[in-house]
Amino acid sequence: MILVHSFSRFFRDQFQLEFYVRRLAKSGVRLVSITQELGDDPMSNMIRQIMALFDEYQSKENAKHTLRAMKENARQGFWNGALPPIGYRIVEAAEQRGHRTKKTLEIDPIQAETVRLIFRLAREGNGSSGAMGVKSIAKHLNASGIRTRDGGRWGVDAVHKVLTRTTYVGRHRFNTKYWKTRERKPETDVVEMAVPPIIDAAEFETVQVLLKGRSPAMTAPRVVSGPTLLTGICFCAACGGAMTLRTGKSGRYRYYTCCTKARQGGDRLQGPHHSDGKARQRRRSSH
């Protein structure tokens, strides 16, 4: 027996509730609510399903009202919670409504220097090179002993997020994705929250132009056209990580390389590169 306060505590989705109630029943397990006493007869099953529909509707209405309040909160310049972007920290605002104190973002002087460095490397390089790409920046940060906020190594994705985030020019975007599917929402649903800028707008736009010019070489493996033949069967001899597909010469060449090295830009892994064309040729000859 599984005992819950109400059926809505188990699931607030009518389909999922009924699905798991039936799966549990097949294993001889009953779902019992201490506030909604129902039997196992057809009438009780129908009442449970009707209550589940109302619970699902109420849950969606609550979510809609909560999101509307959070959007208005962001529109007024207040932070809704969660971890702030690197370079910022959460502080209490002077304004207080009811028993809750509003929160805002302020610049973290230590982490902000890392953000400025990343933009400077993307725009000018490290003094011995020209403008650096995302992978080169990650490699430079890791080689210099500069770590992420949680003490980890920098990866391509983390650097790219910093370079493309409008938060750093004073415009934080809230409500950009659906939390379940992670799909992007329409621009009409997005709210911009004013925050202290770390990067000058002109510098940010310059970096966006540079990133766009490098984009063919930055195409992620999952969006490269054609099947990835060795997915799940080819691993790095140095660290055991999966081999991932990369492109070179603006997409003209494709090759497999260690995913750890590709993500972190480290030079400690000296695993060989393997041409995708050779892999295809070997695979055809084996059939």
GUDO-422863 format. One record per residue: x, y negated, z of N, C-alpha, C in turn; residue in one letter; residue number from 1. Coordinates in steps of 0.1 Angstrom, whole numbers, plus 5000, padded with zeros to 4 digits. Layout:
PT:X:Y:Z:X:Y:Z:X:Y:Z:A:NUM;
...
***
This chain:
PT:5008:5012:5000:5000:5000:5000:5009:4988:5000:M:1;
PT:5005:4978:4992:5011:4965:4992:5001:4955:4997:I:2;
PT:5005:4948:5008:4996:4938:5015:5000:4924:5011:L:3;
PT:4990:4916:5006:4993:4902:5003:4983:4893:5010:V:4;
PT:4986:4880:5011:4976:4871:5017:4964:4869:5008:H:5;
PT:4967:4867:4995:4956:4866:4985:4962:4871:4972:S:6;
PT:4953:4875:4963:4958:4880:4950:4966:4870:4943:F:7;
PT:4963:4857:4945:4971:4847:4938:4986:4847:4943:S:8;
PT:4988:4852:4955:5002:4853:4959:5010:4863:4952:R:9;
PT:5003:4873:4946:5009:4884:4939:5012:4879:4924:F:10;
PT:5002:4874:4918:5004:4868:4904:4993:4857:4902:F:11;
PT:4997:4847:4895:4987:4837:4892:4985:4837:4876:R:12;
PT:4986:4849:4871:4984:4852:4857:4975:4864:4857:D:13;
PT:4963:4862:4851:4952:4873:4852:4957:4885:4845:Q:14;
PT:4964:4884:4833:4968:4896:4826:4979:4903:4834:F:15;
PT:4989:4896:4839:4999:4903:4847:4994:4909:4859:Q:16;
PT:4985:4903:4866:4979:4908:4878:4973:4922:4875:L:17;
PT:4964:4922:4865:4957:4935:4862:4967:4945:4857:E:18;
PT:4977:4941:4849:4987:4950:4844:4994:4958:4856:F:19;
PT:4999:4950:4866:5006:4956:4877:4997:4963:4887:Y:20;
PT:4985:4959:4888:4975:4966:4896:4973:4980:4891:V:21;
PT:4972:4981:4878:4970:4994:4872:4983:5003:4872:R:22;
PT:4994:4997:4870:5007:5004:4871:5009:5010:4885:R:23;
PT:5006:5001:4895:5007:5006:4909:4997:5017:4912:L:24;
PT:4985:5016:4907:4975:5026:4909:4979:5040:4904:A:25;
PT:4986:5039:4892:4991:5052:4886:5001:5059:4895:K:26;
PT:5008:5051:4904:5018:5056:4913:5012:5059:4927:S:27;
PT:4999:5057:4928:4992:5059:4941:4994:5048:4951:G:28;
PT:4997:5036:4946:4999:5024:4954:4987:5014:4952:V:29;
PT:4981:5009:4964:4970:5000:4963:4975:4986:4966:R:30;
PT:4969:4976:4960:4972:4962:4963:4960:4957:4971:L:31;
PT:4963:4952:4983:4953:4948:4992:4955:4934:4997:V:32;
PT:4944:4926:4996:4945:4912:5001:4938:4911:5014:S:33;
PT:4945:4904:5024:4939:4903:5037:4928:4892:5038:I:34;
PT:4927:4884:5028:4917:4873:5028:4906:4876:5018:T:35;
PT:4908:4885:5009:4899:4888:4998:4896:4903:4998:Q:36;
PT:4888:4908:5007:4886:4922:5009:4877:4927:4997:E:37;
PT:4883:4937:4990:4876:4943:4978:4879:4958:4979:L:38;
PT:4869:4965:4973:4871:4980:4972:4877:4984:4959:G:39;
PT:4875:4996:4955:4880:5002:4943:4869:5005:4932:D:40;
PT:4857:5000:4936:4846:5003:4926:4846:4993:4915:D:41;
PT:4839:4996:4904:4838:4987:4892:4835:4973:4896:P:42;
PT:4825:4971:4905:4821:4957:4908:4833:4949:4915:M:43;
PT:4840:4956:4924:4852:4949:4930:4862:4946:4920:S:44;
PT:4865:4955:4910:4874:4952:4900:4871:4940:4892:N:45;
PT:4858:4939:4889:4853:4927:4881:4855:4914:4889:M:46;
PT:4851:4915:4902:4853:4903:4910:4868:4899:4911:I:47;
PT:4877:4909:4912:4891:4905:4913:4896:4899:4900:R:48;
PT:4891:4904:4889:4895:4898:4876:4890:4884:4874:Q:49;
PT:4877:4881:4879:4872:4867:4878:4880:4858:4887:I:50;
PT:4883:4863:4899:4891:4854:4908:4905:4851:4903:M:51;
PT:4910:4861:4896:4924:4859:4890:4923:4849:4879:A:52;
PT:4912:4849:4871:4911:4838:4861:4910:4824:4867:L:53;
PT:4903:4823:4878:4902:4810:4885:4915:4806:4891:F:54;
PT:4923:4816:4896:4936:4813:4902:4945:4808:4891:D:55;
PT:4945:4815:4879:4953:4811:4868:4950:4797:4863:E:56;
PT:4937:4793:4862:4933:4780:4858:4938:4770:4868:Y:57;
PT:4936:4772:4881:4940:4763:4891:4955:4761:4891:Q:58;
PT:4963:4772:4889:4977:4770:4888:4981:4761:4877:S:59;
PT:4975:4763:4865:4979:4754:4854:4975:4740:4856:K:60;
PT:4964:4738:4863:4959:4724:4866:4969:4717:4876:E:61;
PT:4973:4725:4886:4983:4720:4896:4996:4716:4889:N:62;
PT:5001:4725:4880:5013:4723:4873:5012:4710:4864:A:63;
PT:5000:4708:4858:4998:4696:4850:4999:4683:4858:K:64;
PT:4992:4683:4870:4992:4671:4878:5006:4669:4884:H:65;
PT:5013:4680:4888:5027:4678:4893:5036:4672:4883:T:66;
PT:5035:4677:4871:5044:4672:4860:5041:4658:4857:L:67;
PT:5029:4654:4857:5025:4640:4855:5031:4631:4865:R:68;
PT:5031:4635:4878:5036:4628:4889:5052:4627:4888:A:69;
PT:5058:4638:4884:5072:4638:4882:5077:4629:4871:M:70;
PT:5069:4629:4860:5073:4620:4849:5072:4605:4853:K:71;
PT:5061:4602:4860:5060:4588:4865:5071:4585:4875:E:72;
PT:5075:4594:4883:5086:4592:4892:5099:4589:4885:N:73;
PT:5102:4597:4874:5114:4595:4866:5113:4581:4858:A:74;
PT:5101:4578:4854:5099:4566:4846:5103:4553:4855:R:75;
PT:5100:4555:4868:5103:4544:4877:5118:4544:4882:Q:76;
PT:5126:4554:4877:5140:4554:4880:5144:4563:4892:G:77;
PT:5135:4572:4897:5138:4580:4908:5141:4595:4904:F:78;
PT:5149:4601:4911:5154:4615:4908:5144:4625:4913:W:79;
PT:5140:4635:4905:5130:4645:4909:5136:4657:4916:N:80;
PT:5149:4658:4917:5155:4670:4923:5164:4677:4913:G:81;
PT:5169:4689:4917:5178:4697:4909:5192:4690:4910:A:82;
PT:5202:4698:4905:5216:4693:4905:5218:4682:4894:L:83;
PT:5223:4671:4898:5225:4660:4889:5236:4663:4879:P:84;
PT:5237:4656:4868:5248:4658:4858:5262:4655:4865:P:85;
PT:5272:4662:4860:5285:4659:4866:5289:4644:4864:I:86;
PT:5294:4638:4874:5297:4624:4874:5288:4616:4882:G:87;
PT:5277:4622:4887:5267:4615:4895:5265:4623:4908:Y:88;
PT:5259:4616:4918:5255:4622:4930:5242:4616:4935:R:89;
PT:5234:4624:4943:5221:4619:4947:5222:4611:4960:I:90;
PT:5215:4600:4960:5215:4591:4972:5200:4587:4975:V:91;
PT:5198:4584:4988:5184:4579:4991:5182:4565:4987:E:92;
PT:5170:4563:4981:5167:4549:4977:5162:4541:4988:A:93;
PT:5161:4528:4987:5156:4520:4997:5141:4521:4999:A:94;
PT:5134:4525:4988:5120:4526:4989:5116:4540:4995:E:95;
PT:5105:4539:5003:5100:4551:5009:5085:4550:5008:Q:96;
PT:5079:4562:5004:5064:4562:5002:5059:4574:5011:R:97;
PT:5051:4570:5021:5046:4580:5030:5058:4585:5038:G:98;
PT:5058:4599:5040:5069:4605:5048:5081:4609:5039:H:99;
PT:5080:4606:5026:5091:4610:5017:5099:4598:5013:R:100;
PT:5112:4601:5013:5122:4590:5009:5126:4593:4995:T:101;
PT:5125:4583:4986:5128:4585:4972:5143:4587:4970:K:102;
PT:5147:4594:4960:5161:4596:4957:5164:4590:4943:K:103;
PT:5177:4585:4942:5182:4580:4930:5196:4586:4927:T:104;
PT:5202:4583:4916:5215:4587:4912:5225:4575:4913:L:105;
PT:5237:4578:4918:5247:4568:4917:5260:4575:4912:E:106;
PT:5269:4567:4907:5281:4573:4901:5290:4579:4912:I:107;
PT:5295:4591:4909:5305:4598:4918:5318:4594:4912:D:108;
PT:5326:4586:4919:5338:4580:4914:5349:4590:4910:P:109;
PT:5349:4602:4917:5359:4612:4913:5355:4620:4901:I:110;
PT:5343:4625:4901:5338:4632:4889:5336:4624:4877:Q:111;
PT:5333:4611:4879:5331:4602:4868:5344:4600:4860:A:112;
PT:5356:4601:4866:5368:4600:4859:5370:4612:4850:E:113;
PT:5365:4624:4854:5366:4635:4845:5358:4633:4832:T:114;
PT:5346:4627:4834:5337:4624:4823:5344:4614:4814:V:115;
PT:5350:4604:4819:5356:4594:4811:5368:4600:4803:R:116;
PT:5375:4609:4810:5386:4616:4803:5382:4624:4792:L:117;
PT:5371:4631:4793:5365:4639:4782:5362:4631:4770:I:118;
PT:5355:4620:4773:5352:4611:4761:5365:4605:4755:F:119;
PT:5374:4601:4763:5387:4596:4758:5394:4606:4749:R:120;
PT:5395:4618:4754:5401:4629:4746:5394:4631:4733:L:121;
PT:5381:4630:4733:5373:4632:4721:5375:4621:4711:A:122;
PT:5377:4609:4716:5379:4597:4708:5393:4594:4704:R:123;
PT:5403:4596:4713:5417:4592:4710:5426:4604:4711:E:124;
PT:5423:4615:4718:5432:4625:4720:5441:4623:4733:G:125;
PT:5451:4631:4735:5459:4631:4747:5472:4623:4745:N:126;
PT:5473:4615:4734:5486:4608:4732:5495:4614:4722:G:127;
PT:5495:4627:4722:5503:4635:4712:5495:4640:4701:S:128;
PT:5482:4637:4701:5474:4642:4690:5463:4632:4687:S:129;
PT:5456:4634:4676:5445:4625:4674:5432:4629:4681:G:130;
PT:5421:4625:4677:5408:4629:4684:5407:4644:4685:A:131;
PT:5403:4649:4697:5403:4663:4699:5389:4668:4698:M:132;
PT:5388:4681:4694:5375:4688:4693:5371:4693:4707:G:133;
PT:5359:4699:4707:5354:4704:4720:5363:4715:4726:V:134;
PT:5367:4724:4717:5375:4736:4722:5389:4731:4727:K:135;
PT:5395:4721:4720:5408:4716:4724:5406:4708:4737:S:136;
PT:5395:4701:4739:5393:4694:4752:5392:4704:4763:I:137;
PT:5384:4715:4762:5383:4725:4772:5397:4731:4775:A:138;
PT:5405:4734:4765:5418:4739:4767:5427:4730:4775:K:139;
PT:5426:4717:4771:5434:4707:4778:5430:4705:4793:H:140;
PT:5418:4705:4796:5413:4704:4809:5418:4715:4818:L:141;
PT:5416:4727:4812:5420:4739:4820:5435:4740:4822:N:142;
PT:5443:4736:4812:5457:4736:4813:5462:4726:4823:A:143;
PT:5454:4715:4824:5458:4704:4834:5453:4707:4848:S:144;
PT:5447:4718:4850:5442:4721:4863:5429:4713:4867:G:145;
PT:5423:4707:4858:5410:4700:4861:5399:4710:4860:I:146;
PT:5391:4711:4871:5381:4721:4871:5367:4715:4871:R:147;
PT:5357:4723:4869:5343:4718:4869:5339:4715:4883:T:148;
PT:5327:4710:4885:5323:4705:4898:5323:4717:4908:R:149;
PT:5320:4729:4903:5319:4741:4912:5333:4748:4913:D:150;
PT:5343:4743:4907:5356:4749:4908:5359:4759:4897:G:151;
PT:5351:4760:4887:5353:4769:4875:5361:4763:4864:G:152;
PT:5364:4771:4854:5371:4766:4842:5361:4760:4832:R:153;
PT:5366:4751:4825:5358:4744:4815:5356:4753:4803:W:154;
PT:5344:4753:4797:5341:4760:4785:5336:4751:4775:G:155;
PT:5334:4756:4763:5330:4748:4751:5316:4742:4754:V:156;
PT:5307:4750:4759:5293:4745:4761:5293:4734:4771:D:157;
PT:5301:4735:4782:5301:4725:4792:5306:4712:4787:A:158;
PT:5317:4713:4779:5323:4700:4774:5313:4694:4764:V:159;
PT:5307:4702:4755:5297:4697:4745:5285:4690:4752:H:160;
PT:5280:4696:4763:5269:4690:4770:5273:4676:4775:K:161;
PT:5285:4674:4781:5290:4661:4786:5290:4651:4774:V:162;
PT:5296:4655:4763:5298:4646:4752:5285:4642:4745:L:163;
PT:5274:4650:4746:5262:4647:4739:5251:4642:4749:T:164;
PT:5254:4640:4761:5243:4637:4771:5242:4622:4772:R:165;
PT:5230:4617:4769:5227:4602:4769:5227:4597:4783:T:166;
PT:5227:4606:4793:5227:4601:4807:5239:4592:4810:T:167;
PT:5250:4595:4803:5263:4588:4806:5263:4574:4800:Y:168;
PT:5253:4570:4792:5251:4556:4788:5239:4550:4794:V:169;
PT:5234:4556:4805:5224:4550:4813:5210:4554:4810:G:170;
PT:5208:4565:4801:5195:4569:4798:5194:4584:4800:R:171;
PT:5190:4588:4812:5188:4603:4815:5174:4607:4810:H:172;
PT:5174:4618:4802:5162:4624:4796:5156:4634:4805:R:173;
PT:5143:4632:4809:5136:4642:4818:5125:4648:4810:F:174;
PT:5123:4661:4813:5112:4669:4807:5114:4671:4792:N:175;
PT:5126:4676:4789:5130:4679:4775:5127:4693:4770:T:176;
PT:5125:4703:4780:5123:4716:4776:5112:4723:4784:K:177;
PT:5105:4733:4778:5096:4741:4785:5104:4751:4794:Y:178;
PT:5101:4751:4807:5109:4758:4816:5109:4774:4814:W:179;
PT:5098:4779:4809:5097:4793:4807:5105:4798:4794:K:180;
PT:5103:4791:4783:5109:4795:4770:5121:4788:4767:T:181;
PT:5124:4776:4774:5136:4768:4771:5135:4761:4757:R:182;
PT:5123:4761:4751:5122:4755:4738:5120:4740:4740:E:183;
PT:5125:4732:4730:5124:4717:4732:5110:4712:4731:R:184;
PT:5107:4702:4739:5094:4696:4739:5094:4685:4729:K:185;
PT:5082:4681:4724:5081:4669:4715:5087:4657:4722:P:186;
PT:5092:4647:4714:5098:4635:4720:5088:4627:4728:E:187;
PT:5075:4628:4724:5064:4621:4731:5063:4625:4746:T:188;
PT:5068:4638:4749:5067:4643:4763:5079:4639:4771:D:189;
PT:5090:4634:4765:5102:4632:4771:5102:4618:4778:V:190;
PT:5107:4617:4790:5107:4604:4797:5122:4601:4800:V:191;
PT:5125:4588:4797:5139:4583:4799:5140:4576:4813:E:192;
PT:5149:4580:4821:5151:4575:4834:5164:4566:4834:M:193;
PT:5163:4554:4839:5175:4545:4839:5184:4549:4850:A:194;
PT:5197:4551:4847:5207:4554:4857:5220:4546:4854:V:195;
PT:5229:4544:4864:5241:4536:4861:5249:4543:4850:P:196;
PT:5253:4535:4840:5261:4541:4829:5276:4544:4833:P:197;
PT:5282:4554:4828:5296:4557:4830:5304:4554:4818:I:198;
PT:5297:4556:4806:5304:4554:4793:5298:4542:4786:I:199;
PT:5306:4535:4779:5301:4524:4770:5293:4530:4759:D:200;
PT:5282:4523:4755:5273:4528:4744:5281:4529:4731:A:201;
PT:5290:4520:4728:5297:4520:4715:5307:4532:4715:A:202;
PT:5313:4535:4727:5322:4547:4727:5314:4560:4726:E:203;
PT:5302:4560:4732:5293:4572:4730:5290:4574:4716:F:204;
PT:5286:4564:4709:5282:4565:4695:5294:4570:4686:E:205;
PT:5305:4564:4689:5317:4568:4682:5320:4583:4683:T:206;
PT:5319:4588:4695:5321:4603:4698:5310:4611:4690:V:207;
PT:5298:4606:4690:5287:4614:4683:5291:4615:4668:Q:208;
PT:5296:4605:4662:5300:4605:4648:5311:4615:4646:V:209;
PT:5321:4615:4655:5332:4625:4654:5327:4639:4656:L:210;
PT:5318:4641:4665:5313:4655:4667:5305:4660:4655:L:211;
PT:5297:4650:4649:5290:4654:4637:5299:4658:4626:K:212;
PT:5310:4651:4624:5320:4654:4614:5327:4667:4616:G:213;
PT:5327:4672:4629:5333:4685:4632:5323:4696:4632:R:214;
PT:5311:4693:4631:5300:4703:4633:5301:4716:4625:S:215;
PT:5306:4716:4612:5306:4729:4605:5316:4739:4612:P:216;
PT:5327:4734:4617:5336:4743:4624:5331:4747:4638:A:217;
PT:5321:4740:4643:5316:4743:4657:5304:4751:4657:M:218;
PT:5300:4757:4645:5288:4765:4644:5289:4777:4653:T:219;
PT:5279:4779:4662:5280:4790:4672:5278:4803:4665:A:220;
PT:5283:4814:4670:5282:4827:4663:5268:4832:4661:P:221;
PT:5259:4828:4670:5245:4833:4668:5238:4826:4656:R:222;
PT:5243:4815:4651:5236:4809:4640:5244:4810:4627:V:223;
PT:5255:4817:4627:5262:4820:4615:5254:4829:4606:V:224;
PT:5253:4826:4593:5244:4834:4584:5250:4848:4583:S:225;
PT:5242:4858:4581:5246:4872:4579:5248:4879:4592:G:226;
PT:5247:4893:4592:5248:4901:4604:5262:4901:4610:P:227;
PT:5263:4902:4623:5276:4903:4630:5278:4918:4631:T:228;
PT:5287:4924:4623:5288:4938:4622:5293:4945:4635:L:229;
PT:5302:4939:4642:5309:4946:4653:5303:4942:4666:L:230;
PT:5291:4936:4667:5285:4932:4680:5284:4944:4689:T:231;
PT:5289:4944:4701:5287:4955:4710:5297:4966:4709:G:232;
PT:5305:4966:4699:5314:4978:4697:5329:4973:4695:I:233;
PT:5331:4960:4695:5345:4955:4694:5348:4947:4706:C:234;
PT:5359:4950:4714:5363:4943:4726:5378:4939:4726:F:235;
PT:5381:4929:4733:5394:4924:4734:5404:4934:4741:C:236;
PT:5415:4936:4736:5425:4946:4742:5431:4940:4754:A:237;
PT:5432:4926:4755:5438:4920:4766:5430:4919:4779:A:238;
PT:5417:4915:4777:5409:4913:4789:5396:4921:4789:C:239;
PT:5393:4928:4779:5381:4937:4778:5368:4929:4775:G:240;
PT:5369:4916:4772:5358:4908:4768:5353:4911:4754:G:241;
PT:5341:4908:4751:5335:4911:4738:5342:4902:4727:A:242;
PT:5343:4907:4715:5348:4899:4704:5337:4892:4698:M:243;
PT:5338:4879:4695:5328:4871:4690:5332:4865:4676:T:244;
PT:5322:4862:4668:5325:4857:4654:5327:4842:4655:L:245;
PT:5338:4838:4648:5341:4823:4647:5343:4820:4633:R:246;
PT:5343:4807:4630:5345:4802:4616:5357:4793:4615:T:247;
PT:5363:4792:4604:5374:4784:4601:5373:4777:4588:G:248;
PT:5381:4766:4586:5380:4759:4573:5366:4755:4569:K:249;
PT:5359:4749:4579:5346:4744:4577:5336:4755:4572:S:250;
PT:5338:4767:4578:5329:4777:4575:5333:4786:4564:G:251;
PT:5344:4784:4557:5348:4792:4545:5353:4805:4550:R:252;
PT:5359:4806:4562:5364:4819:4566:5358:4823:4580:Y:253;
PT:5356:4836:4582:5350:4841:4594:5359:4851:4600:R:254;
PT:5361:4851:4614:5370:4861:4620:5364:4863:4634:Y:255;
PT:5369:4875:4640:5365:4879:4653:5376:4874:4663:Y:256;
PT:5372:4869:4674:5382:4865:4685:5376:4868:4698:T:257;
PT:5384:4868:4709:5380:4871:4722:5370:4860:4727:C:258;
PT:5359:4864:4732:5349:4854:4736:5354:4845:4748:C:259;
PT:5362:4851:4757:5367:4843:4768:5376:4833:4763:T:260;
PT:5385:4836:4754:5394:4826:4749:5387:4815:4741:K:261;
PT:5377:4820:4733:5369:4810:4725:5361:4801:4734:A:262;
PT:5356:4805:4745:5348:4797:4754:5356:4788:4762:R:263;
PT:5368:4793:4767:5375:4785:4777:5387:4778:4770:Q:264;
PT:5391:4782:4758:5402:4776:4751:5415:4779:4757:G:265;
PT:5416:4790:4765:5429:4793:4771:5439:4800:4762:G:266;
PT:5451:4799:4765:5461:4805:4756:5468:4817:4763:D:267;
PT:5462:4821:4775:5467:4832:4782:5464:4845:4776:R:268;
PT:5453:4846:4768:5449:4858:4762:5455:4858:4748:L:269;
PT:5463:4868:4745:5470:4868:4732:5465:4879:4723:Q:270;
PT:5452:4882:4724:5446:4892:4716:5446:4887:4701:G:271;
PT:5447:4897:4692:5448:4893:4677:5434:4889:4672:P:272;
PT:5434:4881:4661:5422:4878:4654:5420:4889:4643:H:273;
PT:5407:4891:4640:5404:4901:4630:5394:4895:4620:H:274;
PT:5398:4896:4607:5389:4890:4597:5376:4897:4596:S:275;
PT:5365:4890:4594:5352:4896:4592:5351:4903:4579:D:276;
PT:5358:4898:4569:5358:4904:4556:5365:4918:4556:G:277;
PT:5376:4919:4564:5383:4932:4565:5374:4942:4572:K:278;
PT:5366:4937:4582:5357:4946:4590:5347:4951:4581:A:279;
PT:5341:4943:4572:5331:4947:4563:5337:4958:4553:R:280;
PT:5349:4955:4548:5355:4964:4539:5357:4978:4545:Q:281;
PT:5362:4978:4558:5365:4991:4565:5352:4998:4567:R:282;
PT:5341:4990:4570:5328:4997:4573:5322:5003:4560:R:283;
PT:5324:4996:4549:5319:5002:4536:5326:5014:4533:R:284;
PT:5340:5014:4535:5348:5026:4531:5345:5038:4540:S:285;
PT:5340:5036:4552:5337:5047:4561:5324:5054:4558:S:286;
PT:5316:5048:4549:5303:5055:4546:5304:5063:4533:H:287;
***
